[in-house]
Amino acid sequence: MLSKEILINYFSSGQKEEENFTIGTEHEKFLFDIKTKKPIDFSERGILGIFDILKKNQWIEIKDGDNVVGLKKKTYLLLWNQACRLSFLERHAKTYTKHAKR
């Protein structure tokens, strides 16, 4: 049976140590096909086509098993999720002051 303690322990187990905390920004975008007004899909005409263009500019694939789920370049991440949302993240600053200077 699920208890409060089990739930707390589950989430606590994924917590980072304080020395591994970082600050970053995140921008989420929903992408739509301009003709159909429907969310783009994970095809060559959709997100994979966008990823192919970015890979020609030194972006590196992020995979979950055999599936490409995003791209990375330096401290930037571009992630795609099943809700048809594209997230652009910048990470790795240890303090707000360092992050604001970027």
C-alpha positions as CSV (number, residue, x, y, z in Angstrom):
1,M,0.0,0.0,0.0
2,L,1.2,3.5,-0.8
3,S,2.0,5.5,2.2
4,K,3.1,9.1,2.8
5,E,6.5,7.8,3.9
6,I,7.0,5.7,0.7
7,L,6.0,8.7,-1.5
8,I,8.4,11.0,0.3
9,N,11.2,8.5,0.1
10,Y,10.6,8.0,-3.6
11,F,10.9,11.7,-4.4
12,S,13.8,12.3,-2.0
13,S,15.8,9.5,-3.7
14,G,15.9,11.6,-6.9
15,Q,17.1,14.8,-5.1
16,K,20.5,16.2,-6.1
17,E,23.2,17.0,-3.6
18,E,23.4,20.7,-2.9
19,E,26.9,21.0,-4.5
20,N,25.3,19.7,-7.8
21,F,22.6,22.4,-7.9
22,T,22.6,24.6,-11.0
23,I,20.6,27.6,-12.3
24,G,19.3,27.8,-15.8
25,T,16.6,29.2,-18.0
26,E,13.9,27.3,-19.9
27,H,11.7,28.3,-22.8
28,E,8.8,26.0,-23.9
29,K,7.2,26.3,-27.3
30,F,4.4,24.4,-28.9
31,L,5.0,24.0,-32.7
32,F,2.2,23.8,-35.2
33,D,2.0,23.0,-38.9
34,I,1.1,26.3,-40.5
35,K,-1.2,24.7,-43.1
36,T,-3.2,22.3,-40.9
37,K,-3.0,24.2,-37.6
38,K,-2.2,20.9,-35.9
39,P,0.8,20.2,-33.6
40,I,3.9,19.0,-35.6
41,D,4.7,15.4,-35.3
42,F,7.9,13.4,-34.8
43,S,8.5,12.9,-38.5
44,E,11.0,14.1,-41.1
45,R,8.5,16.8,-41.9
46,G,8.2,17.7,-38.2
47,I,10.6,17.6,-35.3
48,L,13.1,15.2,-36.9
49,G,13.5,17.6,-39.8
50,I,14.3,20.4,-37.4
51,F,16.7,18.2,-35.5
52,D,18.4,17.2,-38.8
53,I,19.0,20.9,-39.6
54,L,20.5,21.5,-36.1
55,K,22.7,18.4,-36.3
56,K,24.4,20.0,-39.3
57,N,25.3,22.8,-36.9
58,Q,27.1,20.6,-34.4
59,W,24.1,19.8,-32.2
60,I,24.5,16.3,-30.7
61,E,21.6,13.8,-30.3
62,I,20.3,12.9,-26.9
63,K,18.8,9.4,-26.9
64,D,16.5,7.4,-24.7
65,G,17.3,3.9,-25.9
66,D,17.0,4.0,-29.7
67,N,14.8,7.1,-29.7
68,V,16.1,10.6,-30.2
69,V,14.5,12.8,-27.6
70,G,16.5,15.9,-27.9
71,L,19.8,17.6,-28.9
72,K,22.6,19.3,-27.0
73,K,25.3,21.8,-27.7
74,K,27.6,23.2,-25.1
75,T,25.4,24.2,-22.2
76,Y,22.2,24.1,-24.3
77,L,19.5,21.4,-24.4
78,L,16.6,21.2,-26.9
79,L,14.1,18.5,-25.7
80,W,10.9,17.2,-27.3
81,N,8.2,15.5,-25.3
82,Q,5.0,13.6,-26.1
83,A,2.9,16.7,-25.4
84,C,4.3,18.2,-28.7
85,R,6.2,20.7,-26.6
86,L,9.8,21.8,-27.5
87,S,11.9,22.9,-24.5
88,F,15.0,25.0,-24.9
89,L,17.2,25.0,-21.8
90,E,20.4,26.6,-20.8
91,R,22.1,25.1,-17.8
92,H,25.2,24.8,-15.6
93,A,25.6,28.2,-13.9
94,K,26.4,27.7,-10.2
95,T,25.1,31.2,-9.1
96,Y,22.5,33.6,-10.4
97,T,25.2,36.3,-11.0
98,K,27.1,33.9,-13.4
99,H,23.9,33.0,-15.1
100,A,22.8,36.6,-15.6
101,K,26.1,37.5,-17.3
102,R,25.6,34.9,-20.1
